[in-house]
Amino acid sequence: MKLRPDNLADHLAAAKGLAPVYVVCGDDPLITGEQADAVRRAARDQGFSERESHAVTNANQFDWRGCFAGLDNLSLFATRKIFELRIPNGKPGREGGAALTDMALNPAADTLYLIHLPKLDRRSKSAKWATSLEKAGIWIDVQEPEANQLPGWLSARATQAGLSLDRGAALALAARTEGNLLAAQQELDRLALLMPGATISAEQITDSVADGARFDVFQLADAAVGQDVKRALRILFGLRREGTADALICWALTREASTLVNVWMELQTGSQASSAFKKCGVWNTRQPAYNRALRAHTEASVRVLAECAGATDRTVKGARYGSSWGALLELVLRMAQPQNPVLVGS
């Protein structure tokens, strides 16, 4: 059964007995860690006093048989056990998938399985081992708050910590910690110790909080295709400061540009938007951003975008003279601000 993270506490409080399997699936260390901690606390309250933990660093070399061995052979006086398994890349392989499927179908008595997975793509979620785990217990999909949801999320967290953030403070904290929820929570905890019960202003946030934003290339692509040029540029410059490889950024941007061009071409042949999105692999959650891009672009700007993506790829790979970061900046502007890219040197 799937469960939202904010519903886990109610489930654990209401459950007379815990499910045999809990899967925490997501990339954010703060929220996934909190979800796992909640399961562990509930398990300890119900007598699961032992804990065994394994991490799969290489699925092909991992001892899957030995990992689960002994769980079915507990003695009469053995204590109940929390059995944790971390699969950092979310790919257990053929042998691991079979072992997880068997475990889900026949969980050992007096054992609670806590499986840690990263965010999975649609194909991995539909694999037999994943669907078996979901049917066997509770599957918790951890989704980080979107950029527009982050101020509200931070305000709620502040309330839990005994603080109050005014609107400006929430926006300032979101801007300085976007993409790094752990840093945001740590800052709230620190402010709660220094100023318990206080109402925090934007000025106090600006004076107190170091810029802890952490971005990834997917956030950059989302902002660019969604026509949020200010955020896209902030993320691009943040990635550069963090030392992110220009080749990785180029891959994300050129893939997004190619998808946008392909959707545009599909629409020009008379296809309905829903059909074009499906054919080009644009998920439902991303279609509003693509609709904004399609409204902003013209046939001429789409053609220029396609040419710019190819030129950027060649520049980053060293096959074309020029600055890689300058080329990436131009590509972001061509995608996120097509009618007025304001290119450097133009």
C-alpha positions as CSV (number, residue, x, y, z in Angstrom):
1,M,0.0,0.0,0.0
2,K,1.3,3.5,-0.9
3,L,1.4,6.1,1.8
4,R,2.2,9.8,1.8
5,P,5.0,10.9,4.3
6,D,2.6,13.2,6.1
7,N,0.2,10.2,6.7
8,L,2.8,7.9,8.2
9,A,2.4,9.1,11.8
10,D,-1.3,8.5,11.7
11,H,-0.8,5.0,10.3
12,L,1.7,4.1,12.9
13,A,-0.5,5.4,15.7
14,A,-3.6,3.7,14.5
15,A,-2.0,0.4,13.5
16,K,-2.6,-2.4,16.1
17,G,0.3,-4.3,14.5
18,L,3.0,-3.0,12.1
19,A,3.2,-4.1,8.5
20,P,5.9,-6.6,7.8
21,V,7.6,-4.4,5.2
22,Y,8.2,-0.6,5.0
23,V,9.8,0.9,2.0
24,V,11.1,4.5,2.1
25,C,11.7,5.7,-1.4
26,G,13.3,9.1,-2.1
27,D,16.4,11.2,-2.4
28,D,16.0,13.9,0.3
29,P,18.1,12.8,3.4
30,L,16.0,14.9,5.8
31,I,12.5,13.5,5.0
32,T,13.6,10.0,4.2
33,G,15.6,9.9,7.5
34,E,12.6,11.2,9.4
35,Q,10.3,8.5,7.9
36,A,12.7,5.7,8.7
37,D,13.2,7.0,12.3
38,A,9.4,7.0,12.8
39,V,9.1,3.4,11.7
40,R,12.0,2.4,14.0
41,R,10.4,4.1,17.0
42,A,7.1,2.4,16.4
43,A,8.9,-0.9,16.0
44,R,10.8,-0.5,19.2
45,D,7.6,0.4,21.0
46,Q,6.2,-2.9,19.8
47,G,9.1,-5.0,21.0
48,F,11.5,-5.0,18.0
49,S,14.6,-4.7,20.1
50,E,17.3,-5.9,17.7
51,R,18.4,-4.3,14.5
52,E,20.3,-5.7,11.6
53,S,21.5,-3.5,8.7
54,H,22.9,-4.2,5.2
55,A,23.9,-2.0,2.3
56,V,24.1,-3.1,-1.3
57,T,27.1,-1.4,-2.9
58,N,27.3,-3.8,-5.8
59,A,24.2,-5.9,-6.5
60,N,26.1,-8.5,-8.5
61,Q,28.6,-9.1,-5.7
62,F,26.2,-8.8,-2.8
63,D,25.4,-12.0,-0.9
64,W,21.7,-12.0,-1.2
65,R,21.2,-15.5,0.2
66,G,23.4,-14.8,3.2
67,C,21.7,-11.5,3.7
68,F,18.4,-13.1,4.5
69,A,19.8,-16.3,6.0
70,G,18.9,-17.0,9.5
71,L,15.7,-14.9,9.7
72,D,13.5,-17.9,9.3
73,N,15.4,-19.9,12.0
74,L,15.0,-17.7,15.1
75,S,15.0,-19.6,18.4
76,L,12.1,-19.8,20.7
77,F,13.5,-17.0,22.9
78,A,14.8,-14.8,20.1
79,T,13.8,-11.2,20.1
80,R,11.9,-9.4,17.4
81,K,14.2,-7.8,14.8
82,I,14.3,-4.7,12.5
83,F,16.0,-5.8,9.3
84,E,17.2,-2.8,7.2
85,L,18.4,-3.0,3.7
86,R,19.8,0.0,1.7
87,I,20.0,-0.1,-2.1
88,P,21.6,3.3,-2.9
89,N,21.2,3.0,-6.7
90,G,17.7,1.4,-6.6
91,K,18.9,-1.5,-8.8
92,P,19.0,-4.9,-7.0
93,G,19.7,-6.8,-10.2
94,R,18.2,-10.1,-11.2
95,E,19.3,-12.1,-8.2
96,G,18.4,-9.3,-5.8
97,G,15.1,-8.7,-7.4
98,A,14.2,-12.4,-7.0
99,A,15.4,-12.4,-3.4
100,L,13.3,-9.3,-2.6
101,T,10.2,-10.8,-4.3
102,D,10.6,-14.0,-2.3
103,M,11.0,-12.0,0.9
104,A,7.9,-10.0,0.2
105,L,5.9,-13.1,-0.5
106,N,7.2,-14.9,2.6
107,P,8.4,-12.5,5.2
108,A,10.1,-14.0,8.2
109,A,8.1,-14.1,11.5
110,D,9.0,-11.5,14.2
111,T,10.9,-9.4,11.6
112,L,10.1,-6.0,10.3
113,Y,11.8,-5.2,7.0
114,L,12.8,-1.5,6.4
115,I,14.0,-1.0,2.8
116,H,15.7,2.2,1.8
117,L,15.6,3.2,-1.9
118,P,16.4,6.3,-3.9
119,K,13.7,8.0,-6.1
120,L,12.8,5.4,-8.7
121,D,11.8,5.9,-12.3
122,R,8.5,4.5,-13.7
123,R,10.2,1.4,-15.1
124,S,11.8,0.5,-11.8
125,K,8.6,1.0,-9.9
126,S,6.8,-1.4,-12.1
127,A,9.4,-4.2,-11.7
128,K,8.1,-7.3,-10.0
129,W,10.3,-6.9,-6.9
130,A,9.0,-3.3,-6.4
131,T,5.4,-4.2,-6.8
132,S,5.8,-7.2,-4.5
133,L,7.2,-5.0,-1.8
134,E,4.4,-2.5,-2.2
135,K,1.8,-5.3,-1.9
136,A,3.5,-6.8,1.1
137,G,3.5,-3.7,3.3
138,I,3.8,0.1,3.2
139,W,5.5,2.0,0.4
140,I,6.3,5.6,1.2
141,D,7.2,7.9,-1.7
142,V,9.1,10.9,-0.5
143,Q,8.6,14.0,-2.7
144,E,10.5,17.1,-1.9
145,P,8.4,20.3,-1.9
146,E,8.5,22.2,-5.2
147,A,10.0,25.7,-5.2
148,N,6.6,27.4,-4.9
149,Q,5.7,25.1,-2.0
150,L,8.9,25.6,-0.1
151,P,8.0,28.8,1.8
152,G,4.8,27.2,3.1
153,W,6.7,24.0,4.0
154,L,9.3,26.0,5.9
155,S,6.6,28.0,7.8
156,A,5.0,24.7,8.9
157,R,8.3,23.4,10.1
158,A,9.0,26.6,12.0
159,T,5.7,26.2,13.8
160,Q,6.7,22.7,14.8
161,A,9.9,24.2,16.2
162,G,8.0,26.8,18.2
163,L,8.9,29.7,15.8
164,S,6.9,31.9,13.5
165,L,8.2,33.0,10.1
166,D,6.7,36.1,8.5
167,R,6.2,36.0,4.7
168,G,9.5,37.6,3.9
169,A,11.4,35.3,6.3
170,A,9.9,32.2,4.7
171,L,10.8,33.5,1.2
172,A,14.3,34.4,2.3
173,L,15.0,31.1,4.0
174,A,13.6,29.3,0.9
175,A,15.9,31.2,-1.4
176,R,19.0,30.5,0.7
177,T,18.4,26.8,1.4
178,E,16.5,25.7,-1.8
179,G,17.4,22.1,-2.6
180,N,18.9,21.5,0.8
181,L,16.1,20.7,3.2
182,L,18.5,19.4,5.8
183,A,20.2,22.8,6.0
184,A,16.9,24.5,6.3
185,Q,15.8,22.3,9.2
186,Q,19.1,22.8,10.9
187,E,18.7,26.5,10.6
188,L,15.2,26.4,12.1
189,D,16.5,24.3,15.0
190,R,19.3,26.8,15.6
191,L,16.9,29.7,15.5
192,A,14.6,27.9,17.9
193,L,17.4,27.6,20.4
194,L,18.6,31.2,20.0
195,M,15.2,32.8,19.9
196,P,12.5,30.4,21.2
197,G,9.0,31.5,20.4
198,A,10.1,34.5,18.3
199,T,8.6,35.7,15.1
200,I,11.5,35.7,12.6
201,S,11.8,38.5,10.0
202,A,13.5,38.5,6.6
203,E,16.3,40.7,7.9
204,Q,17.1,38.2,10.7
205,I,17.2,35.4,8.1
206,T,19.5,37.4,5.8
207,D,21.8,38.2,8.7
208,S,21.8,34.7,10.2
209,V,21.6,32.1,7.4
210,A,24.5,31.2,5.2
211,D,23.6,30.5,1.6
212,G,23.1,26.7,1.8
213,A,21.2,26.2,-1.5
214,R,22.1,23.0,-3.3
215,F,20.8,22.5,-6.8
216,D,20.8,19.7,-9.4
217,V,20.7,19.7,-13.1
218,F,17.1,18.5,-13.2
219,Q,15.9,21.6,-11.2
220,L,17.8,23.7,-13.8
221,A,16.0,21.9,-16.7
222,D,12.6,22.3,-15.0
223,A,13.2,26.0,-14.4
224,A,14.4,26.7,-18.0
225,V,11.5,24.9,-19.7
226,G,9.0,26.4,-17.2
227,Q,10.1,29.9,-18.3
228,D,11.4,30.9,-14.9
229,V,14.6,32.6,-16.2
230,K,15.6,34.1,-12.8
231,R,15.5,30.8,-11.1
232,A,17.2,29.0,-14.0
233,L,20.1,31.5,-13.9
234,R,20.5,31.2,-10.2
235,I,20.6,27.5,-10.4
236,L,23.1,27.5,-13.3
237,F,25.5,29.8,-11.4
238,G,25.0,27.8,-8.2
239,L,25.9,24.6,-10.1
240,R,29.0,26.3,-11.4
241,R,30.0,27.4,-7.9
242,E,29.5,23.8,-6.6
243,G,31.8,22.5,-9.3
244,T,29.2,20.5,-11.2
245,A,30.6,19.1,-14.4
246,D,29.6,21.2,-17.5
247,A,29.0,18.0,-19.4
248,L,26.3,16.9,-17.0
249,I,24.6,20.2,-17.1
250,C,24.8,20.1,-20.9
251,W,23.2,16.7,-21.0
252,A,20.3,17.8,-18.9
253,L,19.7,21.0,-20.9
254,T,20.1,19.5,-24.4
255,R,17.8,16.6,-23.5
256,E,15.2,19.1,-22.4
257,A,15.7,21.3,-25.5
258,S,15.3,18.2,-27.7
259,T,12.1,17.2,-26.0
260,L,10.7,20.7,-26.4
261,V,11.6,20.7,-30.0
262,N,10.1,17.3,-30.6
263,V,6.8,18.3,-28.9
264,W,6.6,21.4,-31.0
265,M,7.1,19.4,-34.2
266,E,4.4,16.9,-33.2
267,L,2.0,19.8,-32.7
268,Q,2.8,21.2,-36.1
269,T,1.7,17.9,-37.7
270,G,-1.7,18.3,-36.1
271,S,-1.3,16.1,-33.1
272,Q,-3.2,16.9,-29.9
273,A,-1.1,18.1,-27.0
274,S,-1.9,15.1,-24.9
275,S,-0.7,12.8,-27.7
276,A,2.4,14.9,-28.3
277,F,3.3,14.8,-24.7
278,K,2.8,11.0,-24.5
279,K,4.9,10.3,-27.6
280,C,7.7,12.5,-26.4
281,G,7.7,11.2,-22.9
282,V,6.5,14.3,-21.0
283,W,4.9,13.2,-17.7
284,N,1.7,14.7,-16.5
285,T,3.4,16.6,-13.7
286,R,5.7,18.4,-16.2
287,Q,3.1,19.2,-18.8
288,P,2.1,22.6,-17.3
289,A,5.8,23.8,-17.6
290,Y,5.8,22.6,-21.2
291,N,2.6,24.4,-22.0
292,R,4.2,27.6,-20.7
293,A,7.2,27.0,-22.9
294,L,5.0,26.3,-26.0
295,R,3.1,29.5,-25.5
296,A,6.3,31.5,-25.2
297,H,8.1,30.0,-28.2
298,T,7.6,30.6,-31.9
299,E,8.6,28.6,-34.9
300,A,11.7,30.8,-35.3
301,S,12.7,30.5,-31.6
302,V,12.3,26.8,-31.6
303,R,14.5,26.5,-34.6
304,V,17.2,28.7,-33.0
305,L,16.9,26.6,-29.8
306,A,17.6,23.4,-31.7
307,E,20.7,25.0,-33.3
308,C,21.8,26.4,-30.0
309,A,21.5,23.0,-28.3
310,G,23.7,21.4,-30.9
311,A,26.3,24.2,-30.8
312,T,26.4,24.0,-27.0
313,D,26.9,20.2,-27.0
314,R,29.9,20.6,-29.4
315,T,31.4,23.4,-27.4
316,V,31.2,21.5,-24.1
317,K,32.8,18.5,-25.8
318,G,35.6,20.6,-27.2
319,A,34.5,20.1,-30.9
320,R,33.7,23.9,-31.2
321,Y,35.7,26.8,-30.0
322,G,34.2,28.8,-27.2
323,S,33.4,28.9,-23.5
324,S,31.4,26.0,-22.2
325,W,29.7,28.1,-19.5
326,G,29.0,30.9,-21.9
327,A,27.4,28.3,-24.2
328,L,25.3,26.9,-21.3
329,L,24.2,30.4,-20.3
330,E,23.0,31.1,-23.9
331,L,21.1,27.8,-24.1
332,V,19.4,28.5,-20.8
333,L,18.3,32.0,-22.0
334,R,17.2,30.6,-25.4
335,M,15.0,28.1,-23.6
336,A,13.7,30.2,-20.7
337,Q,13.4,33.6,-22.3
338,P,13.0,33.0,-26.1
339,Q,11.5,36.4,-27.1
340,N,14.3,38.4,-25.4
341,P,17.3,36.2,-24.6
342,V,19.6,39.2,-23.8
343,L,22.6,37.2,-24.8
344,V,26.1,38.1,-23.6
345,G,27.9,40.0,-26.3
346,S,24.8,40.5,-28.4
